[in-house]
Amino acid sequence: MRTKLDEITNVNICAVSFCESPDLLSQWRGYSGTRGGVSIGFCSDKIVELAKREHGRLAPCIYDHNVQAELIDELIDAVLNTQNEQEENVPIEPLRLSENFNRQLISIGAFFKHEGFHEELEWRLVTGIKLYRERRFKFRTGNSMVIPYYEALLAPEGWTDEIASVTVGPCPYPEVSRQAVIGLLLQNDIYADPRFGERQMEIKSSRIPYRSW
């Protein structure tokens, strides 16, 4: 059974991370660097739809180590109870038991994260198990290794109804930068222009007085 547990490291699941806060200093520092950036607020119902299409789910990360341990204990009890509910004369199948445990451990363990990252208020969209041979599995060059990733189609019919807001990161010229972002979105038919009676997409500048120049 221990051998089967070790096989979890060879399972491919893919995740994309979101932050509850659209304007968090640690996120600007960690991901936008010195070149500025934007924080995109997606419509949550569209993200849920995407999770269903990829046989996955959307849920918040769990940072508390005690809660993580409790969930694993509950999972062990649930798997053992399922086995005990079988007929008395049916022998226990260790392989089937461990596979059932592994499958459920993957589904909850994907949302475990070290408590040191709790400020991020992270949510993850985690897919079901994916295979390298799948057409949408791709690879790109990273700083230190080849990085595998999976292409999930969030907006097959356009982005206008998928994005709820855009926050422009800290920079020397916040309003000029905001107007430039609006222009970029308009050019790509993403920004719903309120002048034409369309639903207005909120585009705002960061309130954090952080300068990286």
C-alpha positions as a Markdown table, in Angstrom:
| # | Residue | x | y | z |
|---|---|---|---|---|
| 1 | Met | 0.0 | 0.0 | 0.0 |
| 2 | Arg | 2.9 | 2.3 | 0.7 |
| 3 | Thr | 4.2 | 1.8 | -2.8 |
| 4 | Lys | 0.8 | 2.8 | -4.2 |
| 5 | Leu | 0.8 | 5.9 | -2.1 |
| 6 | Asp | 4.2 | 6.9 | -3.5 |
| 7 | Glu | 2.7 | 6.7 | -7.0 |
| 8 | Ile | 0.8 | 9.9 | -6.3 |
| 9 | Thr | 3.9 | 11.9 | -7.3 |
| 10 | Asn | 3.5 | 10.6 | -10.8 |
| 11 | Val | -0.1 | 11.8 | -11.2 |
| 12 | Asn | -0.7 | 14.8 | -13.4 |
| 13 | Ile | -3.3 | 17.3 | -12.1 |
| 14 | Cys | -3.2 | 20.9 | -13.3 |
| 15 | Ala | -4.1 | 24.0 | -11.3 |
| 16 | Val | -4.6 | 27.7 | -11.8 |
| 17 | Ser | -4.5 | 30.0 | -8.8 |
| 18 | Phe | -6.6 | 33.1 | -8.0 |
| 19 | Cys | -6.5 | 35.6 | -5.2 |
| 20 | Glu | -9.5 | 36.9 | -3.3 |
| 21 | Ser | -7.9 | 40.4 | -3.2 |
| 22 | Pro | -7.5 | 42.3 | -6.5 |
| 23 | Asp | -4.9 | 44.7 | -5.0 |
| 24 | Leu | -2.5 | 43.0 | -2.7 |
| 25 | Leu | 1.1 | 44.3 | -2.3 |
| 26 | Ser | 2.7 | 40.9 | -1.9 |
| 27 | Gln | 1.2 | 39.8 | -5.1 |
| 28 | Trp | 2.3 | 42.8 | -7.1 |
| 29 | Arg | 5.8 | 42.3 | -5.7 |
| 30 | Gly | 5.8 | 38.6 | -6.4 |
| 31 | Tyr | 4.3 | 38.5 | -9.9 |
| 32 | Ser | 4.5 | 41.9 | -11.6 |
| 33 | Gly | 8.1 | 42.6 | -11.0 |
| 34 | Thr | 9.4 | 46.0 | -12.0 |
| 35 | Arg | 7.4 | 46.2 | -15.2 |
| 36 | Gly | 4.0 | 46.9 | -13.8 |
| 37 | Gly | 1.1 | 44.6 | -14.3 |
| 38 | Val | -2.7 | 44.1 | -14.1 |
| 39 | Ser | -4.9 | 42.0 | -11.8 |
| 40 | Ile | -7.8 | 40.4 | -13.7 |
| 41 | Gly | -11.0 | 39.7 | -11.8 |
| 42 | Phe | -12.9 | 36.8 | -13.5 |
| 43 | Cys | -16.6 | 36.1 | -13.2 |
| 44 | Ser | -16.8 | 33.3 | -10.7 |
| 45 | Asp | -19.6 | 31.5 | -12.4 |
| 46 | Lys | -17.5 | 31.2 | -15.5 |
| 47 | Ile | -14.6 | 29.7 | -13.5 |
| 48 | Val | -17.0 | 27.2 | -11.9 |
| 49 | Glu | -18.2 | 26.2 | -15.4 |
| 50 | Leu | -14.6 | 25.7 | -16.5 |
| 51 | Ala | -13.9 | 23.5 | -13.5 |
| 52 | Lys | -16.9 | 21.3 | -14.4 |
| 53 | Arg | -15.7 | 21.0 | -18.0 |
| 54 | Glu | -12.3 | 19.9 | -16.9 |
| 55 | His | -13.8 | 17.4 | -14.4 |
| 56 | Gly | -12.2 | 19.4 | -11.5 |
| 57 | Arg | -13.3 | 21.9 | -8.9 |
| 58 | Leu | -12.8 | 25.4 | -7.6 |
| 59 | Ala | -12.1 | 25.8 | -3.8 |
| 60 | Pro | -10.1 | 27.9 | -1.4 |
| 61 | Cys | -6.7 | 26.7 | -0.2 |
| 62 | Ile | -6.3 | 25.3 | 3.3 |
| 63 | Tyr | -3.4 | 26.8 | 5.2 |
| 64 | Asp | -4.1 | 25.5 | 8.8 |
| 65 | His | -1.9 | 22.4 | 9.4 |
| 66 | Asn | -4.3 | 21.1 | 12.0 |
| 67 | Val | -7.3 | 21.3 | 9.6 |
| 68 | Gln | -5.2 | 19.5 | 7.0 |
| 69 | Ala | -4.4 | 16.7 | 9.4 |
| 70 | Glu | -8.1 | 16.4 | 10.4 |
| 71 | Leu | -9.2 | 16.1 | 6.8 |
| 72 | Ile | -6.7 | 13.3 | 6.2 |
| 73 | Asp | -7.8 | 11.5 | 9.3 |
| 74 | Glu | -11.4 | 11.8 | 8.1 |
| 75 | Leu | -10.5 | 10.5 | 4.7 |
| 76 | Ile | -8.8 | 7.5 | 6.2 |
| 77 | Asp | -11.8 | 6.7 | 8.3 |
| 78 | Ala | -14.1 | 7.1 | 5.3 |
| 79 | Val | -12.1 | 4.8 | 3.1 |
| 80 | Leu | -11.9 | 2.1 | 5.9 |
| 81 | Asn | -15.6 | 2.4 | 6.7 |
| 82 | Thr | -16.5 | 1.9 | 3.0 |
| 83 | Gln | -14.4 | -1.2 | 3.0 |
| 84 | Asn | -16.0 | -2.4 | 6.2 |
| 85 | Glu | -19.5 | -2.0 | 4.8 |
| 86 | Gln | -18.8 | -4.8 | 2.3 |
| 87 | Glu | -20.1 | -8.3 | 3.0 |
| 88 | Glu | -18.2 | -10.1 | 5.8 |
| 89 | Asn | -17.1 | -13.0 | 3.6 |
| 90 | Val | -15.6 | -10.6 | 1.0 |
| 91 | Pro | -11.8 | -10.3 | 1.5 |
| 92 | Ile | -10.2 | -6.9 | 1.8 |
| 93 | Glu | -8.4 | -5.9 | -1.4 |
| 94 | Pro | -5.4 | -3.8 | -0.4 |
| 95 | Leu | -4.8 | -2.6 | -4.0 |
| 96 | Arg | -8.4 | -1.4 | -4.4 |
| 97 | Leu | -8.3 | 0.2 | -1.0 |
| 98 | Ser | -5.1 | 2.1 | -1.6 |
| 99 | Glu | -6.3 | 3.3 | -5.1 |
| 100 | Asn | -9.5 | 4.6 | -3.5 |
| 101 | Phe | -7.5 | 6.4 | -0.8 |
| 102 | Asn | -5.0 | 7.9 | -3.4 |
| 103 | Arg | -7.8 | 9.2 | -5.6 |
| 104 | Gln | -9.5 | 11.0 | -2.8 |
| 105 | Leu | -6.2 | 12.2 | -1.2 |
| 106 | Ile | -5.4 | 13.9 | -4.6 |
| 107 | Ser | -8.7 | 15.6 | -4.6 |
| 108 | Ile | -8.2 | 17.3 | -1.2 |
| 109 | Gly | -4.4 | 17.5 | -1.1 |
| 110 | Ala | -4.3 | 19.8 | -4.1 |
| 111 | Phe | -5.7 | 22.5 | -1.9 |
| 112 | Phe | -3.2 | 22.2 | 1.0 |
| 113 | Lys | -0.7 | 25.0 | 1.2 |
| 114 | His | 1.9 | 26.1 | 3.8 |
| 115 | Glu | 0.5 | 28.4 | 6.4 |
| 116 | Gly | 3.2 | 31.0 | 5.6 |
| 117 | Phe | 1.2 | 31.9 | 2.4 |
| 118 | His | -2.1 | 32.5 | 4.2 |
| 119 | Glu | -2.1 | 36.2 | 3.3 |
| 120 | Glu | -2.6 | 35.3 | -0.4 |
| 121 | Leu | -6.2 | 34.1 | 0.2 |
| 122 | Glu | -5.7 | 31.7 | -2.7 |
| 123 | Trp | -8.4 | 29.8 | -4.5 |
| 124 | Arg | -7.4 | 27.0 | -6.9 |
| 125 | Leu | -9.1 | 25.6 | -9.9 |
| 126 | Val | -7.8 | 22.0 | -10.0 |
| 127 | Thr | -8.5 | 19.7 | -13.0 |
| 128 | Gly | -9.0 | 16.0 | -13.0 |
| 129 | Ile | -6.1 | 13.7 | -13.8 |
| 130 | Lys | -4.5 | 14.6 | -17.2 |
| 131 | Leu | -2.2 | 12.6 | -19.4 |
| 132 | Tyr | 0.9 | 13.9 | -21.2 |
| 133 | Arg | -0.4 | 12.5 | -24.5 |
| 134 | Glu | -3.5 | 14.7 | -24.4 |
| 135 | Arg | -3.6 | 17.3 | -27.2 |
| 136 | Arg | -4.0 | 20.3 | -24.8 |
| 137 | Phe | -1.0 | 19.3 | -22.7 |
| 138 | Lys | 1.9 | 21.7 | -23.7 |
| 139 | Phe | 5.4 | 22.5 | -22.6 |
| 140 | Arg | 7.4 | 25.7 | -22.3 |
| 141 | Thr | 10.9 | 26.7 | -21.3 |
| 142 | Gly | 11.3 | 28.0 | -17.7 |
| 143 | Asn | 14.2 | 29.6 | -15.9 |
| 144 | Ser | 15.5 | 26.2 | -14.6 |
| 145 | Met | 13.4 | 23.5 | -16.3 |
| 146 | Val | 10.9 | 22.5 | -18.9 |
| 147 | Ile | 7.5 | 23.4 | -17.6 |
| 148 | Pro | 4.4 | 21.3 | -18.5 |
| 149 | Tyr | 1.0 | 23.1 | -18.6 |
| 150 | Tyr | -2.5 | 22.4 | -19.8 |
| 151 | Glu | -4.5 | 24.7 | -22.0 |
| 152 | Ala | -8.0 | 25.2 | -20.7 |
| 153 | Leu | -10.5 | 27.2 | -22.7 |
| 154 | Leu | -12.1 | 29.8 | -20.5 |
| 155 | Ala | -13.7 | 31.9 | -23.2 |
| 156 | Pro | -14.5 | 29.9 | -26.3 |
| 157 | Glu | -17.0 | 32.6 | -27.4 |
| 158 | Gly | -15.1 | 35.7 | -26.3 |
| 159 | Trp | -13.9 | 37.4 | -23.2 |
| 160 | Thr | -16.5 | 40.2 | -22.7 |
| 161 | Asp | -18.7 | 38.2 | -20.3 |
| 162 | Glu | -15.8 | 36.4 | -18.6 |
| 163 | Ile | -14.0 | 39.4 | -17.0 |
| 164 | Ala | -15.6 | 41.4 | -14.2 |
| 165 | Ser | -12.8 | 43.8 | -13.5 |
| 166 | Val | -9.2 | 44.8 | -14.1 |
| 167 | Thr | -7.0 | 46.5 | -11.6 |
| 168 | Val | -3.9 | 48.3 | -12.9 |
| 169 | Gly | -0.8 | 47.7 | -10.7 |
| 170 | Pro | 1.2 | 50.4 | -9.0 |
| 171 | Cys | 3.2 | 52.5 | -11.4 |
| 172 | Pro | 4.5 | 56.1 | -11.8 |
| 173 | Tyr | 1.6 | 57.1 | -14.0 |
| 174 | Pro | -1.6 | 55.3 | -12.8 |
| 175 | Glu | -4.2 | 57.2 | -14.8 |
| 176 | Val | -2.2 | 57.1 | -18.1 |
| 177 | Ser | -1.6 | 53.4 | -17.5 |
| 178 | Arg | -5.3 | 52.8 | -16.8 |
| 179 | Gln | -6.3 | 54.5 | -20.0 |
| 180 | Ala | -3.8 | 52.4 | -22.0 |
| 181 | Val | -5.3 | 49.2 | -20.5 |
| 182 | Ile | -8.8 | 50.4 | -21.6 |
| 183 | Gly | -7.4 | 51.0 | -25.1 |
| 184 | Leu | -5.9 | 47.5 | -25.2 |
| 185 | Leu | -9.2 | 45.9 | -24.1 |
| 186 | Leu | -11.2 | 47.9 | -26.6 |
| 187 | Gln | -8.9 | 47.0 | -29.4 |
| 188 | Asn | -9.4 | 43.3 | -28.6 |
| 189 | Asp | -13.2 | 43.5 | -28.2 |
| 190 | Ile | -12.9 | 42.7 | -24.5 |
| 191 | Tyr | -14.0 | 46.0 | -22.9 |
| 192 | Ala | -17.7 | 46.5 | -22.8 |
| 193 | Asp | -18.1 | 50.2 | -23.6 |
| 194 | Pro | -20.8 | 51.8 | -21.4 |
| 195 | Arg | -21.4 | 54.5 | -24.0 |
| 196 | Phe | -23.2 | 51.9 | -26.1 |
| 197 | Gly | -25.3 | 50.6 | -23.3 |
| 198 | Glu | -23.2 | 47.6 | -22.7 |
| 199 | Arg | -22.4 | 46.2 | -19.3 |
| 200 | Gln | -19.6 | 48.2 | -17.8 |
| 201 | Met | -16.4 | 46.4 | -16.8 |
| 202 | Glu | -14.7 | 48.0 | -13.8 |
| 203 | Ile | -11.2 | 49.1 | -14.6 |
| 204 | Lys | -9.4 | 50.8 | -11.8 |
| 205 | Ser | -5.9 | 51.7 | -10.5 |
| 206 | Ser | -4.2 | 50.2 | -7.5 |
| 207 | Arg | -4.6 | 52.1 | -4.3 |
| 208 | Ile | -1.2 | 50.9 | -3.0 |
| 209 | Pro | 1.5 | 53.7 | -3.0 |
| 210 | Tyr | 4.2 | 51.2 | -4.1 |
| 211 | Arg | 6.8 | 52.3 | -6.5 |
| 212 | Ser | 9.3 | 50.0 | -8.2 |
| 213 | Trp | 11.3 | 52.4 | -10.2 |
